[in-house]
Amino acid sequence: MAILGRIFKKQAAPKRVFLMGLDGTPWGLFQSLCSQGVFKNFAQIAAQGSVLKMSTTVPEVSSVAWTTFMTGVNPGRHGVFGFVDLKPGSYSTYFPNSTHVRSPTLWQCLGKEGRRSVVINMPSTYPAQEIDGSLIAGFVAIDLEKATYPKSLVPWLRQIGYRLDVDAALARQNPDRFFEELHISLEKGEEVSLRLMREEDWDFFAAVVTGTDRLHHFFWDAWEDASSPYHSRFLEYYRKVDGLAGRLYEALNGRAVFLALSDHGFGRLRRDVYLNRWLEENGYLAFSGAKRDSVADIDPARTRAFCLDPGRIYVNLKRRFPQGSVLPGREYEQLLDELSSRLAGLCHETGPGKSEKVLRRVFRKEELFSGPFESAAPDLVLLANPGSNLKGATTRAQIFDTEGPFTGMHTQDDAFFLSDRPAKDPGDMHILDASHTVLAVLGSPSLSSIEGRLVLPD
């Protein structure tokens, strides 16, 4: 794209960072769109800089991944382990939001240093917290006023018809309208980004596109099937995303390091796997009666383990739960070994004499989490093989379901990270390295308090 031509020249590295987030865009898709000419601007940026394959958190859900990125620390330190988490000492759950994040965010660290940030549409930032700069929260924002800081932005956002999200139900009810809403949301996000880029005196700017994730959940099959009536619509949307990237990059005019990343990857969903049903059928879980709306309905005396989305196994441990049934120590360790072994062998029959292994790996919590909130973590976390979507619903009568509404699912090891500067590929880049790199480029003294590694040259 010609608008980028004059930008690609040597410049002194500025102490500012602009980050573009593409929620759920996998490295493989990014590369394919570059090679097909759909990503013209991104391809130019990658050619002068670098694009790396990146792994994300386990579990690979946006609430955990974005919170990990925005704090630069693992869930054992920031305290968010899933889209829903357990209330302490209870079988009841709650939806974590920005008030539950227990570590300072990158922009809070920068604010203490007298530096300003703008954050637009990043998941897990709702309700909007006070910031030195501006913040418009992303998923799961439901109220524009609560999603916005400062409040003085709200009348303008309403005036232009800013979208907090798209209505995902439209994907099945009215696909054409769904695609229209994706485009409108993208356009409004661009309008807000360009204005705040001009008017705010910022050091760190983050703008996230979440329509990519919504698109993938419902139309991943259309990406894989070129004969699908929605294949061209899929590509059209990504051309618009690439156009946005080009205009944002041009607006920077070389005055900031440009980064882009996804919080997780995506792949084809072949089956939903209902793990609480497996636990029940194998004698680890029981319900008190006919009601089984959630894990709050279990019979604690007859339950040794239960699951929350997407594959988080909690042992019903005495001392942790008021009606725990499993003793700490030997009994607990034996149960973890038993569950790990049996779950590792879980397979789905795909045809006569054919089956596919569901799990790629079973992690113990200490392999993934460390910090003051490790005790709140699940005891086991399951990482699925491609195609198996792990679920914690309690109402299903079967372990496997191949008729769900989604055709795409999150993946853990193929997110992407792009920089307009050449990177030193660590070989196994993690999303925490992206956080570290942001603060390192900005020269922040807070770098010593977070995790990860620098992936750009010093």
N, C-alpha and C positions, 0 to 999 in steps of 0.2 A: 504494500500500500504506500503510495507516494508520500502521504502525510508524514511518514516516519523517516523519510530519507535524510532530512537535515538533522534529525535527532541522533543518528548513529555516528557519533564522532567522539573522540577522546575528551573526557571531562574530568576535572578533579572530583574525587569521590565526595559528594555532599553529605552532611550529617543529617540527612532526612531520609525517611523510608516511606514509600507508597506500596501498600500491599493489596492485591486484588485476590479475593477468595472465590473459588468455583466449587461450591459444595458438592462433593461426591463425584467429581470428574476424575476418572482413573488415568494413570500414566499411559496405559495402552491406547485408550481412546484419544488422549491428547496427541500422541504420536501419529495415530491414524489420520486425525483431522488435519494435522500439519502436512502429512504426505499427500493427502487428497486435495490440498489447496483450499480447504474450508477455513483453516487457521492461517491466514496470510500474515497478519500482524504478529500473532504469537510466534509463528515460525521465524520471522525476522528477528524478534527479540531473542529467541532461543539461539539463533545462529550467531549472534554477536555475544551472547552470554552463555547460558547453560540451562538445561532442564534435566532434573534428576528424578529417579524413581524413589518413592518415600513410603515407609511404613507408618502406620498410625497406632492408636491405642488399641488395647484389648480390654473391654469390648470396643468394637469399631462403630460406635454410635456417635452422632454429632454432638450430643450434650457432653459426652466425655472428651471427645477429640478437640472440640473448639475450646472447652474449658482448659484442657491441657495446653493447647497452644497459647491461649490468652494469659495464662499464668506462668508458663514455662516450667511447670513442675508436674509430677505424676499425681494420679488421683489420691494416693496415700497422703499427699500434702494439701491438695485443694479440696478433697472431700466429696467429689461428685463421681459416682460409679456407674450411673445409668440414666436412662430417660425417666425412670422412677427409682426411688431409693427407699430403704426401710427406715421408719421412725425408730430411733434408738430404743432397744428393749421391747420391741413390738413386732407383730406380724403385719401391721398396717403400713401402707406406703404413702409417699408424697412425691410431688413433681419438683425436683430441684430447680431453682431459678437463680438469678444473680445474687440474691441475698444469702444463698447457701454456699457460695464460693468462699473457701477459707484461706486462700492465699491472694496476695495482691496481684492485680492484672498488670500487664505491661504498661498500660496507660496510667495506672495509678502510680507505678514506680516512676514513670517519666514526670508525672505531675509533681511529685515530691522534689524533683530536680529542677522545677521551674519550666518544664517543657510541655507543649500542648499537643493534644491528639484529637483526631476525628475518627469515629467508629460508626460505620453504617451497616446495618443489617447482619451483624455477626450473631449467630445463634448463642443462646445461653447468657445474653446480656439484659434480658427482661426480668423485672422492671429496670428502667434506666437508672443508674446510679450517678451521683454527681461526678463530674469529670472536669479537668482543666482543658476545655475545648467543647466539643459537641459529640453527642451519642444518640443514634436512633437504633433502638434494639431490634434484633431479629427474632427468629423462631425461639420460643412460642409466644411472641408478642400478640396480644389480642386487643389492646387499647392504646390508641395512638398517643394520648396524653401521658400515660404511664410509661410509654416506650421512648419518650423523647426528653433529652436534656440539652440545652435549656428549654423551658416551656415556651419561650418566645418563638421557637421554630414551628410550633404546632399550627397556628393559623395559616402559615404559608404552605405547610405540608398538606393540610386539608384543601387549600385552594387549588393546588396542582393535582389533587387526586392521588397522592402517594399511597402505594400499596404496602401493607405490612407483610403480606404473603398472598399466594394464589389459593383459590378454593380447590383443594385436591379432588373433591368429589366430582368436579366437572370432568375430570379425566375419563370417567366412565359414563357419566350422564350426558355430557356434551363436549366431545373431544375438540371440536373446532373452537368452541368458546374457551376451552382450557388453554389452547395454544395462543389465542388472542390475549388472554390474561397474562400468560408468560411474557409476551412481548411488551404489554403495557407496563408490567412490573419492572421489566428491564429498563424501559425508557424513563420511567419515573426515578428509578435508582440512579440513572445517569444524570438526570437533571439535578438531583440533589447533590450528587458527588461533585459535579463540575462547579456548581455554585459555591459549595463549602471549600473546595480547593482554592477558589479565587478569594473568598472573603475571610477565611480563617487563617491565622498565622500559626501553621501547624508544623510539628516535627515528625509526627507519625500519623499516617492516614491509612485506614483499613476500610475497604468497601467489599462486601461479600454478595455474591449472586447465589441465591438458594433455589432458583427455578431449575437449575441443572439437576439437583437432587430429585425434585418433584417429577421432572421429565423422565429420569432414569427409572424410577420406581414403576411407572405405568407404561413406558414405551421403550424399555430396553430391547424388547423383542423387535421393535421397529428399526432400531439401529442395526441389529444383527441380520435382519431380513430385508434386503434391498428391494424386494417386491412388495413390501408392506405399503399400504396407502399413506402411512405416516412417516415413512423413511425420509422423504424429502422435507417434511415438516421438522423432523428431528435435526437435520442438517441445517435447515434455514435458521432455526433458533440459535444454533451454535455459530453460524455466520454473524448473527447479530451480536452475540457475546464477543466474538473476535473484533467486530467493528467497535464495540464499546472499549475494548482493551486498547485499540489503536488511538482512539480519541483521548482516552485518559493518559496514555503515554505521551501523546503530542502535547497535551496541556502541561505536563511536567516540564517539558523543554529541557530535560537533562538536569533538573535541579533536585532530583531525589533518586535514590536507588529504587528501581522498580522490581518488586517481587510478586509472584503469584503462586498460589498453592491450593490444594484440595485437602479436606479434612479426612477423607477416606476414599477408597475406590468403589467400583461397582462391577457387577457381573450378572449373568443370567440366573434367575431363580428357578430351580427345578422342583423344589419341594419345601414346604414348611415342616418343621420338626418340633412337635409339642413335648417338651421335656418333662413337664409336670405329669403328663399322661404316662410317659415312660417310668417315671419315679413311682407313680401309683401302681402301675401294672407289675412292677418289680418289688413291691412291698416296702418302699421307702417313705411313702406319703399316703395319708388317709384324710378324708374330710369328715367333719362332725355330723353332717346330715346331707340333705338334698341340695342345699345352697352351696355353691362353689364359684362365686363371682370373683374371688381373689384368694391369695394365700392367707388372708385374714380368716378364711372359713375352714382352715385345716383343723384336724384334731391333733393338738400338740402331743398328747400322750402316745399316739400311734404314728407320729411323723418323725422321721430321722433327718430328712432333707427335703428342700423345696427349691424352686427355681424362679428367678425373675428374668425378664427380657434382657439381652437376647440369649445368653447362655451362662447365667450367673447362678451357681449352686450354693445355697446356704445350708450349713449343717444346723439342725435344731439343738444347739449346744446349751447345756446348763450354764448358768452365769450370764450368758449372752442374752438368752430369752427367758422370761419369767416362768414359762412352762416347758423349758428345754428337756429333751429326753436323752441326750447323748452326753456322756461324761467326758470332761476334758482329759487329755493325756492319751493313754493307750487306746481306749475305745474310739476316740475322735480320730486318731491317726489311722487305725485299722479301717474305719469307715471311709476316710479319704482315699486310702489305697484301693479299697474295694470299688468305690464309685469310679475312680479314675480308670481302673482296669476294665470294668464292664462298659463304661461309656465309650472308651477308646475302641471297643469292638462293635459298637452300634452300626448297623448297616441297613440300607433301604433296598428292598428287592425291586429291581427295575424291569424284570422279565424272567422267563423260565431259566433258572440256573444262573441268573445275573443279579448282581447287587453292587451297590456303591457304598463305600465307607463314609459315614456322616462327618466324623471329626478329624481334623488335621492335628490337633493337639489339645491336651488338657493341662491347664496351668494351675498350680497352687498360688494362693494370693501373694505369698512372699516372693514369688518369681516376678510379679508385675508391679507390686505396690510397696512403698516404704514411706514412713512418715507418721505424724501424730494421729492420722485417721485410718491407718491400716486395719485397726480393729473393727471398723465398720465395713470393710471390704467383704465381698463374697469369698467363701472358702475355696471354691474352684471356679475357674473361668474357662469356658469352652470356646475353642476357635474352630469354626466349621471349614470343611472342604468346600471348594466351589460348587454352588448349586444348592447347598443345604442352608436354609434360613432358620436359625434357632429361635424358638418362641417360648415364652413363659406363661401363656394363657392357661387358665385352669378349667375351662369349660369344654374342652374338646374331648370327643369320645375315641379318637384315633390318634396314634402317634404321628402319622404322616398324612399330609394333605397336599395334593398337587393341583388344586383348583382355586387357589387364592387369587385376589385381585391384582397383585403385583407381578410383574415379569422381571424386575431387577431387584438386586439385593446388595447391601454394603459388603465390601471386601476390605481386608486389613493391610495387605502388603503391596498395594499398587496405587497409592496416592501419588501426586506429583508435586514438585517444587521447581519453580522457574525463577531465574534472576537475569537481569540485563547485564550482569557482570559474570565473567567466567568463574565457575565454582571449582573447588577441590572436592571431588566426589569421595565421601567417606566410605562408599561401598555398601553401607547399610544405613542410609539416612533415616532418621526418625523425626516425627513432627516436633519433638522437643528441640531438635537441632534448628528448626526454622525459628522458633522463639528465641533461641540463643543468638542466632544470626542477626535478628532484628535489633536486639539490644547492643550487640557488638558493633554493628554498623553505626548505630547512634552514639556509640561511645559512652553508654550508660554505666555508672558505677554500680547499678543494681545487678549487673551481669553475674556477680559472684554469688548471688542468692538464688539463681535459677539453675536448671539442669540443661543438658544438651551440649552440642559442639558447634563451633563455627564452620560453615561450609563455604564461605567466601574467603579469598586471600586476605591476610591481615592488612 
